[in-house]
Amino acid sequence: MIFGVDYYPEQWEKKDWDEDLSIMKNMGLTSVRLAEFAWALMEPKEGKFDFSLFDEILDKVHKAGMTAILGTPTASFPPWLYKKHTEIAQISKEGIVRTIGTRRQACFSSPAYRKATERIVTAMAKRFGNHPAVVGWQIDNEPGHEGSDLDYSPLALVSFRKWLKTKYKTITNCNQSWGSVFWGMMYNDWDEIPVPAAHVASNFNPSMIQDYYRFQSDELISYLSLQANIVRKYSKGRPLTVNLYPSPFLPITDMHKLFGELDYVSWDNYPVWGNQKDPFPHPLVSATQQYCRGLKNKAFTVMEQISGVQGHDTLGYLPPPGQIGLWLTQAITNGADQIYFFRYRTARFGQEQLCYGILDHGKKLTHKYFELQKTIREIKAYAEDIADVPYPAEVAILHDIENARSYKHQPLSDGLKFTPVPFAQVGYDIEIATWFAGTNVLNANTHSLPARTDIDFKNYKVISLPLYTMFEDSVVQKLEEYVKEGGTLVLGYRAGIKDQNHWMVEEPVPGRFREMAGVETYQFEAMGDGEKVSIRMGLFPLKGTKFCELLEPTTARPIAYYSDSRKFYKGKPAITVNQYGKGKVYYVGTSLSPETMVLFYRKVLIGANVKFGFLGSTIEKQYRVGRKYNYEIIMNHSWKPSWAGFKRLKPFEARITKINKKI
């Protein structure tokens, strides 16, 4: 288990460095991440390199008995490069040029930018690839964040047309795939095709937009792979990663595909940010961490773990004593085997002078320092015992990048729109997290996996699949076999009704899953944001939101009905269950509110013989398997003392209980 910190020696005086490393070591830290924004320092002029600063700091890190992960510094390029090649800047959907002066400006379709990237990464990898302190590399920094994996520049258009030609071979095939006959958008040549940027009224063809997202994903993955290949050549044996960020599906990039070419997944963990009045609910934080663990189904790294109040322009919630330590324990429990805190000392200048680190702007040791130091000491033996040991779970929730993309440009319902900042449409994320919360609050260990995973579904007693509107035949067939052999599948509304070309199927909802689910639906309505509909499941009152389907069972049995007197469909089935082979399929025709999702999953887990236990809305209990012991971990995510069964937990306390292994 590695505990480290994000360090920026270039922002401090040389006289600080030895003392900084000593302070880190006294806290229990053994590693640093360096250099991810240092391009202009390393290459102050084109082709003229100066690595002296990082030569010196890496030697000091090694002398101190510490290690380093180096970040390739391509998330922000030097002003001299933009001055020479202004075309390397992205253009947003609205036509705004991402000019110099901030970060994530780069057009990944730019030959000049790729050439400059190749030059700096090659020089850096040659210089530091075999340094004894360097134990790994982070490629770029948060690629795709702030909407930067969507570029609508002229160079992107040129590459998009080439990508389409490679995929479809002929313009006729492209027109057929998109259904371009609609509105008479039949293209006669590749150079007639535009970028689907902002428009004054109706949107572009959804099949075209879906392809544009696929293209942009491939461009970014290709760009990151270019760097990875260089680093592997000159820094053999050092593992490579990319650090992701909240929210999981904010980008349109296929992260499962990306990490197929890298060694492990990294995540930047900020349970609260900016002017938020409260942190994200603990099930949402666990959902994002399980998403991260599930991309490769192995331990992950937190490359930026929150260590203080955070924001760029505004600040909000201040974590009370104990909470940053609890968030650290939660990340480890969900599968992190390396934790790097962001950041060591808070910047005195620049855009992140409000992103508070372990130390504030001075060097006085803070309560954060002592809280994290104490937490590391207390959990180190537990963390090392479970590190790299598989996370056990009988339940899995599946997500799918094609559907995440689709719900960005065709969200179906105002209730499925969520845009906390202009570059983010994360309604799909909220729905996935709500489904995950249903089992998390019931304290049943749950995996989060890509729908296209190679993992055998038979490993799970229950699999949930929300918002799987665009289906892939191979996934459907795998799920059919799973259910026939005795598995329990929980399907969400609008399942299985669009193929990979974004065409609707001719069968009624749930389309490709109609026989498995034993239900059809011909009537439905979208709900406005915040609007709810009453549902009754036996004695339990439920609430539906976002979308409501009127279910017509064929072989399925209704288990919940709409009960809202304001709706003409009062008395119509809302949830059904169907026996299919040895297993069963639940079909949920609406989006259940977070509270009632728990009541629904209580029924599902009982039927599937999965152990669970509700300990309250703020209590999270998980089970881990270690090399020496097994563990029960109970976390109180409340600022109040809370009971967890017969155990009373202090505010933000984590209670870790060893369980002897059976001989």
MARTI-64874 format. One line per 3 residues: number of its first residue (from 1); for each residue z, x, y of C-alpha. Coordinates in steps of 0.2 Angstrom, whole numbers, plus 5000, padded with zeros to 4 digits. Layout:
REM MARTI-64874
NUM) Z,X,Y ~ ... $
//
This chain:
REM MARTI-64874
1) 5000,5000,5000 ~ 4995,5007,5017 ~ 5002,5003,5034 $
4) 4993,5010,5048 ~ 4988,5006,5066 ~ 4973,5005,5078 $
7) 4974,5020,5089 ~ 4964,5025,5105 ~ 4968,5043,5109 $
10) 4954,5043,5121 ~ 4963,5031,5132 ~ 4978,5042,5134 $
13) 4982,5060,5139 ~ 4982,5074,5126 ~ 5000,5077,5129 $
16) 5004,5060,5122 ~ 4995,5063,5105 ~ 5009,5072,5095 $
19) 5022,5061,5101 ~ 5012,5046,5097 ~ 5009,5051,5079 $
22) 5028,5055,5078 ~ 5032,5037,5084 ~ 5020,5030,5071 $
25) 5027,5040,5057 ~ 5045,5035,5061 ~ 5040,5017,5061 $
28) 5033,5019,5043 ~ 5014,5020,5047 ~ 5004,5033,5038 $
31) 4986,5030,5044 ~ 4976,5026,5060 ~ 4959,5018,5063 $
34) 4949,5028,5076 ~ 4933,5028,5087 ~ 4925,5011,5085 $
37) 4921,5011,5103 ~ 4918,5029,5107 ~ 4899,5031,5107 $
40) 4898,5036,5125 ~ 4911,5049,5122 ~ 4902,5056,5107 $
43) 4885,5056,5114 ~ 4887,5056,5133 ~ 4868,5060,5135 $
46) 4854,5056,5123 ~ 4854,5068,5109 ~ 4869,5078,5117 $
49) 4884,5077,5106 ~ 4903,5080,5110 ~ 4915,5078,5096 $
52) 4929,5089,5103 ~ 4941,5075,5106 ~ 4940,5068,5089 $
55) 4939,5085,5081 ~ 4956,5088,5089 ~ 4964,5071,5085 $
58) 4959,5071,5067 ~ 4966,5089,5065 ~ 4982,5082,5072 $
61) 4982,5067,5061 ~ 4979,5078,5045 ~ 4993,5090,5051 $
64) 5005,5075,5053 ~ 5001,5071,5034 ~ 4992,5055,5040 $
67) 4975,5048,5036 ~ 4961,5040,5046 ~ 4948,5027,5045 $
70) 4933,5030,5057 ~ 4923,5016,5065 ~ 4905,5019,5068 $
73) 4904,5016,5087 ~ 4889,5004,5088 ~ 4898,4988,5094 $
76) 4895,4994,5112 ~ 4881,5005,5117 ~ 4881,5018,5132 $
79) 4874,5013,5149 ~ 4861,5028,5148 ~ 4854,5019,5132 $
82) 4852,5003,5141 ~ 4845,5011,5157 ~ 4831,5019,5146 $
85) 4828,5004,5134 ~ 4833,4987,5143 ~ 4824,4978,5129 $
88) 4839,4982,5117 ~ 4850,4969,5125 ~ 4851,4952,5116 $
91) 4846,4936,5125 ~ 4857,4921,5122 ~ 4851,4904,5116 $
94) 4853,4898,5134 ~ 4842,4913,5140 ~ 4857,4924,5147 $
97) 4854,4943,5145 ~ 4869,4951,5136 ~ 4868,4966,5149 $
100) 4878,4982,5149 ~ 4896,4981,5154 ~ 4904,4971,5140 $
103) 4901,4973,5121 ~ 4891,4966,5106 ~ 4875,4966,5117 $
106) 4863,4974,5104 ~ 4847,4967,5098 ~ 4846,4971,5080 $
109) 4827,4969,5080 ~ 4825,4983,5092 ~ 4817,4998,5085 $
112) 4824,5009,5099 ~ 4842,5003,5096 ~ 4840,5006,5077 $
115) 4834,5023,5081 ~ 4848,5027,5093 ~ 4860,5020,5080 $
118) 4853,5031,5066 ~ 4855,5046,5077 ~ 4874,5043,5082 $
121) 4879,5038,5065 ~ 4871,5053,5057 ~ 4878,5065,5069 $
124) 4895,5057,5067 ~ 4895,5056,5048 ~ 4889,5074,5047 $
127) 4903,5080,5058 ~ 4917,5070,5050 ~ 4911,5065,5033 $
130) 4921,5078,5024 ~ 4936,5080,5035 ~ 4952,5080,5025 $
133) 4960,5066,5035 ~ 4946,5054,5034 ~ 4948,5042,5019 $
136) 4936,5028,5024 ~ 4924,5020,5036 ~ 4922,5004,5046 $
139) 4904,5000,5050 ~ 4902,4993,5067 ~ 4916,4982,5074 $
142) 4917,4963,5071 ~ 4898,4961,5069 ~ 4892,4944,5074 $
145) 4908,4940,5084 ~ 4906,4930,5101 ~ 4889,4923,5094 $
148) 4881,4940,5093 ~ 4872,4937,5077 ~ 4861,4925,5086 $
151) 4848,4933,5097 ~ 4833,4924,5105 ~ 4825,4939,5113 $
154) 4806,4943,5112 ~ 4809,4957,5100 ~ 4819,4944,5089 $
157) 4804,4933,5090 ~ 4792,4946,5084 ~ 4804,4950,5069 $
160) 4806,4932,5065 ~ 4787,4929,5063 ~ 4786,4945,5052 $
163) 4801,4938,5041 ~ 4792,4921,5040 ~ 4776,4929,5034 $
166) 4785,4939,5021 ~ 4794,4923,5015 ~ 4780,4911,5015 $
169) 4765,4922,5013 ~ 4754,4908,5022 ~ 4756,4898,5037 $
172) 4752,4883,5026 ~ 4767,4886,5015 ~ 4778,4888,5030 $
175) 4772,4871,5038 ~ 4775,4863,5021 ~ 4792,4870,5019 $
178) 4797,4864,5036 ~ 4789,4847,5036 ~ 4779,4852,5052 $
181) 4768,4837,5051 ~ 4783,4828,5059 ~ 4780,4826,5078 $
184) 4763,4835,5075 ~ 4771,4853,5075 ~ 4758,4860,5063 $
187) 4756,4879,5067 ~ 4739,4887,5064 ~ 4745,4905,5066 $
190) 4761,4915,5065 ~ 4761,4919,5084 ~ 4762,4901,5088 $
193) 4780,4899,5082 ~ 4793,4900,5095 ~ 4812,4904,5094 $
196) 4822,4889,5092 ~ 4832,4892,5108 ~ 4840,4880,5120 $
199) 4829,4864,5124 ~ 4830,4851,5137 ~ 4831,4836,5125 $
202) 4828,4834,5106 ~ 4832,4849,5095 ~ 4820,4860,5085 $
205) 4815,4855,5067 ~ 4831,4858,5057 ~ 4822,4867,5043 $
208) 4815,4879,5056 ~ 4833,4882,5063 ~ 4840,4885,5046 $
211) 4827,4898,5043 ~ 4831,4906,5060 ~ 4849,4908,5055 $
214) 4844,4915,5038 ~ 4833,4928,5047 ~ 4846,4933,5059 $
217) 4858,4935,5045 ~ 4846,4946,5036 ~ 4843,4956,5052 $
220) 4862,4960,5055 ~ 4864,4964,5036 ~ 4849,4976,5037 $
223) 4856,4984,5052 ~ 4874,4987,5045 ~ 4866,4993,5028 $
226) 4856,5006,5038 ~ 4873,5013,5044 ~ 4881,5012,5027 $
229) 4867,5021,5019 ~ 4869,5035,5031 ~ 4888,5037,5030 $
232) 4887,5036,5011 ~ 4875,5051,5011 ~ 4886,5062,5022 $
235) 4903,5056,5017 ~ 4903,5054,4998 ~ 4917,5045,4990 $
238) 4924,5037,5005 ~ 4924,5018,5004 ~ 4915,5007,5017 $
241) 4920,4991,5025 ~ 4916,4979,5039 ~ 4930,4970,5049 $
244) 4928,4951,5050 ~ 4937,4940,5062 ~ 4943,4922,5064 $
247) 4935,4909,5061 ~ 4927,4913,5044 ~ 4911,4903,5048 $
250) 4910,4906,5066 ~ 4895,4918,5062 ~ 4879,4912,5054 $
253) 4879,4929,5044 ~ 4880,4928,5025 ~ 4896,4938,5023 $
256) 4896,4936,5004 ~ 4879,4945,5004 ~ 4884,4958,5016 $
259) 4899,4963,5006 ~ 4889,4965,4990 ~ 4883,4981,4998 $
262) 4901,4987,5004 ~ 4917,4992,4995 ~ 4930,4981,5001 $
265) 4933,4967,5014 ~ 4942,4969,5030 ~ 4949,4955,5042 $
268) 4956,4954,5059 ~ 4972,4943,5058 ~ 4976,4934,5074 $
271) 4986,4918,5070 ~ 4988,4915,5089 ~ 4976,4920,5103 $
274) 4975,4918,5122 ~ 4982,4902,5130 ~ 4986,4893,5114 $
277) 5003,4884,5115 ~ 5006,4886,5097 ~ 4999,4897,5083 $
280) 4987,4890,5070 ~ 4996,4881,5056 ~ 5001,4892,5042 $
283) 4988,4884,5029 ~ 4974,4888,5041 ~ 4980,4907,5041 $
286) 4981,4907,5022 ~ 4964,4899,5021 ~ 4956,4912,5031 $
289) 4965,4926,5021 ~ 4960,4918,5005 ~ 4942,4917,5011 $
292) 4943,4936,5014 ~ 4950,4940,4997 ~ 4938,4929,4989 $
295) 4922,4937,4996 ~ 4924,4951,4983 ~ 4938,4943,4973 $
298) 4949,4958,4976 ~ 4962,4965,4988 ~ 4957,4966,5006 $
301) 4962,4975,5022 ~ 4969,4968,5038 ~ 4960,4980,5050 $
304) 4969,4972,5065 ~ 4986,4964,5062 ~ 4993,4955,5077 $
307) 5008,4964,5084 ~ 5011,4956,5101 ~ 5005,4942,5112 $
310) 4986,4942,5114 ~ 4973,4937,5126 ~ 4959,4944,5137 $
313) 4960,4933,5153 ~ 4975,4922,5149 ~ 4991,4922,5139 $
316) 5000,4909,5130 ~ 5012,4908,5115 ~ 5025,4922,5113 $
319) 5029,4925,5095 ~ 5048,4923,5093 ~ 5058,4936,5084 $
322) 5054,4937,5065 ~ 5037,4929,5066 ~ 5026,4944,5067 $
325) 5035,4951,5053 ~ 5032,4934,5043 ~ 5014,4935,5047 $
328) 5014,4953,5040 ~ 5022,4946,5024 ~ 5010,4932,5023 $
331) 4995,4943,5024 ~ 5001,4954,5010 ~ 5006,4940,4999 $
334) 4988,4933,5001 ~ 4981,4949,4995 ~ 4980,4963,5008 $
337) 4983,4980,5002 ~ 4981,4989,5019 ~ 4988,4983,5035 $
340) 4982,4991,5052 ~ 4992,4984,5067 ~ 4982,4981,5083 $
343) 4987,4991,5092 ~ 4998,5006,5094 ~ 5000,5005,5113 $
346) 4994,4992,5125 ~ 4979,4998,5136 ~ 4984,5000,5155 $
349) 4966,4997,5160 ~ 4950,4988,5154 ~ 4946,4971,5147 $
352) 4961,4971,5134 ~ 4975,4976,5145 ~ 4983,4959,5140 $
355) 4981,4962,5122 ~ 4999,4968,5119 ~ 5002,4981,5105 $
358) 5017,4987,5096 ~ 5022,4996,5112 ~ 5019,4989,5129 $
361) 5010,4999,5143 ~ 5024,5012,5143 ~ 5032,5021,5128 $
364) 5048,5013,5127 ~ 5051,5007,5109 ~ 5050,4988,5109 $
367) 5058,4974,5099 ~ 5041,4972,5090 ~ 5042,4990,5085 $
370) 5059,4988,5077 ~ 5055,4971,5069 ~ 5039,4978,5060 $
373) 5048,4994,5056 ~ 5062,4984,5047 ~ 5049,4972,5039 $
376) 5039,4987,5032 ~ 5055,4994,5024 ~ 5060,4978,5017 $
379) 5044,4973,5009 ~ 5036,4990,5004 ~ 5042,4990,4986 $
382) 5035,4972,4984 ~ 5019,4976,4993 ~ 5016,4992,4982 $
385) 5020,4982,4966 ~ 5007,4969,4969 ~ 4994,4979,4978 $
388) 4977,4978,4968 ~ 4984,4966,4956 ~ 4973,4950,4955 $
391) 4980,4935,4964 ~ 4983,4921,4951 ~ 4977,4904,4954 $
394) 4972,4888,4944 ~ 4964,4880,4959 ~ 4949,4885,4969 $
397) 4939,4879,4984 ~ 4921,4883,4987 ~ 4912,4886,5003 $
400) 4894,4889,5007 ~ 4885,4898,5021 ~ 4870,4887,5020 $
403) 4880,4872,5024 ~ 4891,4881,5037 ~ 4875,4885,5046 $
406) 4868,4867,5044 ~ 4883,4859,5051 ~ 4882,4870,5067 $
409) 4865,4863,5072 ~ 4867,4846,5063 ~ 4885,4842,5063 $
412) 4883,4824,5058 ~ 4898,4817,5067 ~ 4907,4820,5083 $
415) 4922,4822,5072 ~ 4914,4837,5064 ~ 4911,4846,5081 $
418) 4923,4858,5087 ~ 4919,4871,5100 ~ 4935,4880,5107 $
421) 4924,4892,5116 ~ 4905,4891,5121 ~ 4899,4903,5107 $
424) 4908,4894,5093 ~ 4904,4878,5083 ~ 4917,4878,5069 $
427) 4919,4860,5063 ~ 4914,4866,5046 ~ 4929,4878,5046 $
430) 4941,4865,5051 ~ 4935,4854,5037 ~ 4936,4868,5024 $
433) 4954,4873,5030 ~ 4960,4855,5029 ~ 4955,4854,5011 $
436) 4963,4870,5008 ~ 4979,4864,5016 ~ 4980,4850,5003 $
439) 4984,4862,4989 ~ 4993,4875,5000 ~ 5006,4863,5007 $
442) 5009,4858,4989 ~ 5012,4877,4985 ~ 4999,4878,4972 $
445) 4990,4895,4973 ~ 4972,4893,4978 ~ 4957,4904,4978 $
448) 4943,4902,4991 ~ 4926,4907,4985 ~ 4908,4907,4989 $
451) 4899,4893,4980 ~ 4887,4906,4973 ~ 4901,4916,4966 $
454) 4898,4925,4949 ~ 4916,4920,4944 ~ 4918,4909,4929 $
457) 4923,4892,4935 ~ 4932,4889,4918 ~ 4946,4900,4926 $
460) 4951,4885,4936 ~ 4959,4868,4932 ~ 4953,4861,4949 $
463) 4938,4865,4960 ~ 4935,4857,4977 ~ 4918,4857,4985 $
466) 4918,4849,5003 ~ 4903,4847,5014 ~ 4891,4853,5000 $
469) 4877,4843,5008 ~ 4863,4856,5005 ~ 4864,4860,4986 $
472) 4857,4874,4975 ~ 4852,4869,4958 ~ 4861,4884,4949 $
475) 4877,4879,4957 ~ 4876,4861,4952 ~ 4871,4866,4934 $
478) 4886,4878,4934 ~ 4898,4864,4940 ~ 4891,4851,4927 $
481) 4895,4863,4913 ~ 4912,4866,4920 ~ 4916,4847,4921 $
484) 4909,4844,4904 ~ 4920,4857,4896 ~ 4936,4848,4904 $
487) 4937,4854,4922 ~ 4941,4843,4937 ~ 4929,4843,4952 $
490) 4933,4836,4969 ~ 4918,4832,4979 ~ 4917,4828,4997 $
493) 4906,4816,5006 ~ 4888,4818,5009 ~ 4887,4830,4994 $
496) 4870,4835,4986 ~ 4858,4826,4997 ~ 4848,4840,5004 $
499) 4838,4854,4996 ~ 4837,4872,5002 ~ 4822,4867,5013 $
502) 4833,4855,5022 ~ 4824,4840,5015 ~ 4834,4825,5011 $
505) 4832,4819,4992 ~ 4826,4802,4988 ~ 4841,4798,4978 $
508) 4856,4789,4986 ~ 4871,4798,4991 ~ 4878,4809,4982 $
511) 4861,4813,4977 ~ 4861,4828,4965 ~ 4879,4823,4960 $
514) 4876,4805,4957 ~ 4877,4805,4938 ~ 4892,4817,4938 $
517) 4902,4807,4951 ~ 4897,4790,4944 ~ 4895,4782,4962 $
520) 4882,4778,4974 ~ 4882,4774,4993 ~ 4870,4766,5004 $
523) 4880,4762,5019 ~ 4891,4774,5030 ~ 4896,4778,5048 $
526) 4901,4793,5058 ~ 4918,4793,5067 ~ 4922,4799,5084 $
529) 4933,4814,5087 ~ 4951,4808,5084 ~ 4946,4791,5077 $
532) 4955,4786,5061 ~ 4953,4772,5048 ~ 4966,4766,5037 $
535) 4965,4768,5018 ~ 4976,4763,5004 ~ 4979,4773,4988 $
538) 4991,4763,4977 ~ 5007,4763,4987 ~ 5002,4778,4998 $
541) 4994,4774,5015 ~ 4980,4787,5019 ~ 4969,4790,5035 $
544) 4951,4794,5035 ~ 4942,4803,5049 ~ 4925,4810,5054 $
547) 4914,4800,5042 ~ 4916,4785,5031 ~ 4905,4781,5016 $
550) 4906,4764,5007 ~ 4906,4768,4989 ~ 4898,4758,4975 $
553) 4904,4764,4958 ~ 4892,4764,4944 ~ 4903,4772,4930 $
556) 4917,4778,4942 ~ 4934,4770,4945 ~ 4940,4767,4962 $
559) 4957,4774,4966 ~ 4958,4771,4985 ~ 4951,4757,4996 $
562) 4948,4755,5015 ~ 4962,4744,5022 ~ 4958,4744,5040 $
565) 4957,4726,5047 ~ 4946,4732,5061 ~ 4932,4737,5049 $
568) 4920,4725,5040 ~ 4921,4736,5025 ~ 4939,4733,5022 $
571) 4942,4732,5003 ~ 4927,4744,4999 ~ 4931,4759,4988 $
574) 4934,4775,4998 ~ 4939,4787,4984 ~ 4933,4786,4966 $
577) 4936,4796,4949 ~ 4923,4797,4935 ~ 4925,4804,4918 $
580) 4911,4816,4914 ~ 4911,4824,4897 ~ 4929,4831,4894 $
583) 4932,4832,4913 ~ 4932,4822,4928 ~ 4925,4821,4945 $
586) 4934,4814,4961 ~ 4922,4808,4975 ~ 4930,4807,4992 $
589) 4920,4796,5003 ~ 4928,4801,5019 ~ 4937,4816,5028 $
592) 4956,4813,5025 ~ 4968,4818,5038 ~ 4978,4834,5034 $
595) 4994,4824,5030 ~ 4985,4812,5018 ~ 4975,4826,5010 $
598) 4992,4832,5003 ~ 4995,4814,4996 ~ 4978,4814,4988 $
601) 4979,4831,4980 ~ 4996,4827,4973 ~ 4987,4814,4962 $
604) 4973,4827,4958 ~ 4985,4841,4953 ~ 4996,4829,4942 $
607) 4980,4823,4933 ~ 4975,4841,4930 ~ 4992,4848,4924 $
610) 4993,4860,4939 ~ 5011,4864,4944 ~ 5015,4861,4962 $
613) 5030,4857,4973 ~ 5031,4851,4991 ~ 5045,4859,5001 $
616) 5041,4853,5018 ~ 5026,4855,5030 ~ 5032,4872,5037 $
619) 5037,4880,5020 ~ 5024,4890,5010 ~ 5028,4896,4993 $
622) 5017,4907,4983 ~ 5017,4916,4966 ~ 5012,4934,4964 $
625) 5010,4945,4948 ~ 5015,4963,4950 ~ 5015,4979,4939 $
628) 5034,4979,4937 ~ 5039,4961,4941 ~ 5032,4944,4945 $
631) 5037,4936,4962 ~ 5041,4920,4970 ~ 5038,4921,4989 $
634) 5045,4907,5000 ~ 5041,4908,5019 ~ 5048,4897,5033 $
637) 5035,4895,5046 ~ 5047,4886,5057 ~ 5058,4891,5072 $
640) 5071,4881,5064 ~ 5082,4884,5049 ~ 5074,4875,5034 $
643) 5079,4871,5016 ~ 5067,4875,5002 ~ 5074,4866,4988 $
646) 5092,4873,4986 ~ 5088,4889,4997 ~ 5091,4889,5015 $
649) 5079,4900,5025 ~ 5082,4906,5043 ~ 5068,4904,5056 $
652) 5053,4914,5051 ~ 5062,4921,5035 ~ 5052,4926,5020 $
655) 5062,4926,5004 ~ 5055,4937,4990 ~ 5062,4934,4973 $
658) 5059,4946,4958 ~ 5055,4938,4941 ~ 5057,4948,4926 $
661) 5042,4949,4915 ~ 5043,4941,4898 ~ 5043,4954,4884 $
//
